[in-house]
Amino acid sequence: MPGERRTLIVIVITGAMMVVEIIGGVAFGSMALLADGLHMASHTVALAIAYFAYIFARRHARDERYSFGTGKVNSLGGFTGAVLLAVFALGMAWESFDRFLHPVSIKFNQAILVAVLGLVVNAVCAVILEQEQDEESTVEDPIAETRSQPGGEETEHHPRHHDHNLRSAYLHVVADALTSLLAIFALLTGKYVGALWLDPTMGVVGAVLVARWSVGLIRVTSHVLLDRQAPERIRNAIRLAIEADGAATVTDLHVWAIGPGKHAAIIGVVTETLRSADEVKARLPRGLQLAHVTVELNGVLVEETREVVSSRAR
């Protein structure tokens, strides 16, 4: 798949630049450059996890041992990458504070050259992954509901959704680009103004920004991993579609993500007119992309007082 292939390309490029920056940071005495190199090191590992997630999801896509497929491997890869970001941020902040207490001499010209090269490499990698995100985002999001209009007509809305695994890889690269930019600024200021304290300061600033990004990604991916209820607008769309003509009442509703752009649902319905689960599922908004729907049907006119049917939505 394109996301898998492009992630591998970025891993190779980032890994090579990581070695150059770490060696350069140690050899030239720049904390900002070393922090950027270590940043890339953690991201190389995180990107490798993202690549593994793609391979695992593809190879086990039809494995019956996974009840709802392997879509959540995507979010697991994103969550793991976000945790690595947070750990790196702590390490970078610690090392930067140590440099305040124990400053070292810096070879500015060489360090600036390596930092600029790192920024160019990060920019190229970001473009590669951003293009893939744009392609992935054209798939219908389950948030896209078919809403009833006053005249009885229906209109479909198709917002974009994100591949959490690909988003994690993209954020890693963007974070690398930011630390490269901060390193260049600190080195130029130290060389021409003599503000040597900016070198470790940029390490602290970069750590704070990276930590903020990682927390946001941890929050989003953990919602998927813990089967958090889908947003209220999705649940409301399902409820309104089933109850539209008063023929049925939704008494229980659980909707959760099982992969990028895919949701599963368990719906409890009380009705006196609908006689099968298929009739209920026929009322579901077409834009939801529900991959698995379970309907529990109860009603006085239903031949069986309880019918549970599980099948893939048509």
C-alpha positions in Angstrom: 0.0 0.0 0.0 1.2 3.6 -0.7 1.4 4.5 3.0 3.5 1.5 3.8 5.9 2.2 0.9 6.3 5.9 1.7 6.8 5.2 5.4 9.7 2.9 4.5 11.3 5.6 2.3 11.1 8.1 5.2 12.6 5.5 7.6 15.7 5.1 5.4 16.2 8.9 4.9 15.6 9.7 8.5 17.9 7.0 9.8 20.7 8.2 7.6 20.3 11.8 8.7 20.0 10.7 12.4 23.5 9.2 12.3 25.0 12.4 10.7 23.4 14.7 13.3 24.3 12.6 16.3 27.9 12.4 15.2 27.9 16.1 14.3 26.4 17.1 17.7 29.0 15.2 19.6 31.9 16.3 17.4 30.9 20.0 17.2 29.6 20.4 20.8 26.1 21.6 20.0 23.3 20.6 22.3 20.7 21.8 19.8 22.2 19.7 17.1 22.6 16.6 19.3 19.0 17.0 20.5 17.9 17.1 16.9 19.9 13.9 16.2 18.5 12.1 19.2 15.1 13.3 18.2 15.6 11.7 14.8 16.8 8.5 16.5 13.6 8.1 18.5 11.6 8.9 15.4 13.4 6.3 13.3 12.3 3.7 15.9 8.8 5.1 15.9 8.6 5.1 12.1 9.8 1.5 12.1 6.8 0.7 14.5 4.5 2.4 12.1 5.9 0.4 9.2 5.4 -2.8 11.2 1.8 -1.8 11.9 1.1 -1.5 8.2 2.6 -5.0 7.5 0.8 -6.6 10.4 -2.6 -5.1 9.4 -2.2 -6.2 5.8 -1.1 -9.8 6.6 -3.8 -10.4 9.1 -6.6 -8.4 7.4 -8.7 -11.7 6.9 -7.6 -13.4 10.1 -10.7 -14.7 11.8 -9.0 -14.5 15.2 -9.5 -10.8 15.1 -13.2 -10.2 15.6 -13.3 -6.7 14.1 -10.2 -6.9 11.8 -6.8 -5.4 12.4 -7.8 -1.8 12.0 -6.8 -0.9 15.5 -3.2 -1.9 14.8 -3.1 1.5 13.1 -4.0 3.3 16.3 -1.7 1.1 18.4 1.2 2.2 16.2 0.2 5.8 16.5 -0.1 5.5 20.3 3.3 3.8 20.6 4.9 6.5 18.5 3.3 9.2 20.7 4.6 7.6 23.8 8.1 7.6 22.3 7.7 11.3 21.6 6.9 12.0 25.2 9.8 10.0 26.5 12.2 11.7 24.1 10.9 15.1 25.2 11.8 14.4 28.8 15.3 13.2 27.8 15.9 16.3 25.7 14.7 18.6 28.5 17.0 16.9 31.0 20.1 17.1 28.8 19.4 20.7 27.9 19.2 21.7 31.6 22.5 19.9 32.2 24.1 22.0 29.4 23.0 25.2 31.3 25.2 24.0 34.2 28.0 22.6 32.2 28.4 24.5 28.9 30.7 23.3 26.2 32.4 25.0 23.3 30.6 24.8 19.9 32.0 24.6 16.4 29.4 26.8 14.9 30.1 26.6 11.1 30.1 22.8 11.0 27.1 22.5 13.3 25.0 25.0 11.3 25.8 23.1 8.0 24.6 19.8 9.5 21.5 21.4 11.0 20.5 23.0 7.6 21.0 19.6 5.9 18.7 18.0 8.6 16.0 20.6 8.0 16.1 20.0 4.2 15.8 16.2 4.8 12.9 16.7 7.2 11.1 18.9 4.8 11.4 16.3 2.0 10.1 13.6 4.3 7.2 15.7 5.5 6.1 16.4 1.9 6.2 12.6 1.2 4.0 11.8 4.1 1.7 14.8 3.8 0.8 13.8 0.2 -0.1 10.3 1.4 -2.3 11.8 4.2 -4.2 13.8 1.6 -4.8 10.7 -0.4 -5.9 8.7 2.6 -8.2 11.5 3.7 -10.4 11.3 0.6 -12.0 8.2 2.0 -15.4 8.8 3.5 -15.4 9.4 7.2 -18.0 7.6 9.4 -18.8 11.0 10.7 -20.4 11.7 7.3 -24.0 11.4 7.9 -27.0 11.5 5.6 -29.1 14.2 7.1 -32.8 14.6 6.4 -33.9 17.9 4.9 -37.3 19.7 5.3 -38.4 18.5 1.9 -37.7 14.9 2.7 -34.5 14.9 0.5 -31.2 13.7 1.8 -27.7 15.2 1.4 -24.5 13.4 2.1 -21.5 15.0 3.7 -18.1 13.4 3.4 -15.6 14.9 5.9 -12.0 13.6 5.9 -10.6 11.1 8.3 -7.0 10.4 9.3 -4.8 7.3 9.4 -3.5 7.6 13.0 -0.5 5.5 12.1 0.4 7.8 9.2 -0.4 10.8 11.2 2.0 9.7 13.9 4.8 9.3 11.3 4.0 12.7 9.9 4.1 14.4 13.3 7.4 12.8 14.0 8.9 14.2 10.9 7.4 17.7 11.5 8.8 17.6 15.0 12.2 16.8 13.6 11.9 19.7 11.2 11.0 22.0 14.1 14.0 21.0 16.2 16.3 21.4 13.2 14.9 25.0 12.7 15.4 25.7 16.4 18.9 24.4 16.2 19.8 26.6 13.3 18.4 29.7 15.1 20.3 28.9 18.3 23.6 28.3 16.4 23.3 31.4 14.3 22.5 33.5 17.4 25.4 31.9 19.3 27.8 32.6 16.5 27.0 36.2 15.7 25.6 37.5 19.0 27.4 35.3 21.5 24.3 34.1 23.2 25.5 30.6 24.0 22.7 30.0 26.4 20.3 29.8 23.4 21.7 26.4 22.3 20.4 24.5 25.4 17.3 26.8 25.6 16.2 25.6 22.1 16.5 22.1 23.4 14.0 22.9 26.2 11.6 24.7 23.8 11.7 21.8 21.4 11.0 19.4 24.3 7.9 21.3 25.3 6.5 21.5 21.8 7.1 17.8 21.2 5.5 16.9 24.5 2.4 18.9 23.5 2.0 17.1 20.2 2.6 13.7 21.8 -0.1 14.3 24.4 -2.6 15.2 21.7 -1.9 12.1 19.7 -2.0 9.9 22.8 -5.5 11.2 23.6 -6.9 10.6 20.1 -5.4 7.1 19.6 -6.3 6.0 23.2 -10.0 6.8 22.5 -9.9 4.2 19.7 -7.9 1.6 21.7 -10.3 1.8 24.6 -13.5 1.6 22.5 -14.7 5.0 23.4 -18.2 5.9 22.1 -18.2 7.6 18.7 -18.8 11.3 18.7 -22.4 12.4 19.6 -23.1 13.6 16.0 -22.5 10.0 14.7 -24.8 8.5 17.3 -27.5 11.2 16.7 -27.4 10.5 13.0 -28.1 6.8 13.6 -30.8 7.5 16.1 -32.6 10.1 14.0 -32.4 7.8 10.9 -34.0 4.9 12.7 -36.6 7.0 14.5 -37.4 9.2 11.5 -41.0 8.2 10.9 -41.9 7.1 14.5 -41.9 3.5 13.6 -39.2 2.6 16.0 -37.4 3.8 19.1 -33.7 3.3 19.8 -33.3 2.1 23.4 -29.6 1.2 23.4 -26.8 2.4 21.2 -23.1 1.7 21.2 -20.9 2.9 18.3 -17.1 2.6 18.4 -14.1 2.9 16.0 -12.5 -0.3 14.8 -10.1 1.3 12.3 -9.6 4.4 10.2 -13.0 5.4 8.8 -14.6 2.2 10.1 -17.1 1.8 13.0 -19.0 -1.0 14.5 -22.4 -0.6 16.2 -24.8 -2.4 18.6 -28.3 -1.1 18.4 -31.3 -1.9 20.6 -34.7 -1.1 19.0 -38.3 -1.3 20.2 -40.8 -1.3 17.4 -44.3 -2.5 16.5 -43.9 -2.4 12.7 -40.4 -3.4 11.8 -40.1 -7.1 11.7 -36.4 -7.8 11.0 -33.0 -6.5 11.8 -32.4 -6.0 8.1 -35.3 -3.4 8.0 -33.6 -1.5 10.8 -30.2 -1.6 9.0 -31.8 -0.4 5.8 -32.6 2.8 7.6 -28.9 3.5 8.6 -27.3 6.6 6.9 -25.3 5.5 3.8 -22.2 7.6 4.6 -21.4 6.0 8.0 -19.3 3.0 6.6 -20.4 0.7 9.4 -18.3 -2.4 9.0 -20.2 -4.5 11.5 -23.8 -4.0 12.9 -25.6 -5.9 15.5 -29.3 -5.2 15.9 -31.4 -6.3 18.9 -35.1 -6.0 18.0 -37.9 -6.0 20.5 -41.6 -5.4 19.9 -45.2 -6.7 20.6 -45.8 -7.5 16.9 -42.6 -9.2 16.2 -43.0 -12.9 16.0 -40.0 -13.5 18.2 -39.7 -11.0 21.1 -35.9 -10.9 20.7 -33.9 -11.2 17.5 -30.2 -10.6 17.4 -28.6 -10.5 14.0 -24.9 -9.8 13.2 -23.8 -9.2 9.7 -21.7 -6.8 7.7 -23.6 -3.7 6.6 -24.5 -3.7 3.0 
